[in-house]
Amino acid sequence: MIPSFRTDAAVPLPSLAHERGCRCALHQRRLFTGLLVAGAAVPAWSQTQEGVRDDVGKTSKWTKLVPAEQVEQAAATQYTQMTREAAQQRALAPANHPQVVRLRAIAERLIPYTLPWNSRARGWKWEVNLIGSKELNAFCMPGGKIAFYHGILQQLQLSDAEVATIMGHEMAHALREHARERMGKTAATRLGANLFSSLLGLGSTGDALLGAGATLLTLKFSREDESEADIVGMELAARAGYDPAAGITLWQKMMKASAGAPPQFMSTHPAGESRIQDIQAKLPKVDGLYARADKPSREFSPPARS
């Protein structure tokens, strides 16, 4: 029997806003959380530079304006607040729910390949949870805090490769520190250059920086960020043994789903024919990785439609 939990709750998308003045502590006991460690043994061939690295730019200078530790700590606290609220609404799926098992199995395959993209990932306490909401949404917050909404799995009837594509894309945003970059840009605009010299002291300045990025996770990433997340996510999926061509079918489903009122996921992840064409153009760079990768020994099914 599939463990029951609410799939129609209204759980708010986390942002960094609440945490500026928040005094709530992280749970002593994490609810239904899978802690995954980056850096597991991976095949030697997968450590090569083959892939899309040449298509990805250097880390933005704007990230240096905001301490990574502070961003990750704020994200972890907000993520805990979100899962606590979901649990109170009986909308946090239990660890033995088939779709939680599925999501964590896919994440476990992807995570070992994150280190070349960001050395900080070695110390991240990765978490993967399923939220019982009809929204078509998923995200990975700074520091490796992942959540999928039940609606995106059920309504789009995602294959494992399509789930891996979404997860890899969201991981890429965290690994490339797109959130931290945008916070830096916002801080530069709001605080002014005369405050930059005080950043190392943090204090109230650090609070102001977090406030500057308060609605960060609900805003659109730049076209460049989205393209970068697409191709880095493709490589992560390919190395983990998931067909990177799933990005094409995924965005076709997304475009179909957004024909009426655009789902939440589409508001922060613009799609279109040009995006699919970009993915198709990059496939030759990761096809070899996928061909040589160990494939998953188990194939999961999406939730029932009803």
Secondary structure, DSSP 8 states (H G I E B T S, - for coil): ------SS-------SSGGGS------SS-SS---B-S-----GGGGSS-SSGGGS----GGGGGS-HHHHHHHHHHHHHHHHHHHHHTT-B--TTSHHHHHHHHHHHHHGGGSGGG-GGGGG--BEEEEE--SS--EEEETTTEEEEEHHHHHHTT--HHHHHHHHHHHHHHHHTTHHHHHHHHHHHHHH-GGGGGGGGG-THHHHHHHHHTTTGGGS---HHHHHHHHHHHHHHHHHTT--TTHHHHHHHHHHHHTTSS--HHHHHS---HHHHHHHHHHHHHHHHHHHHS---S---------
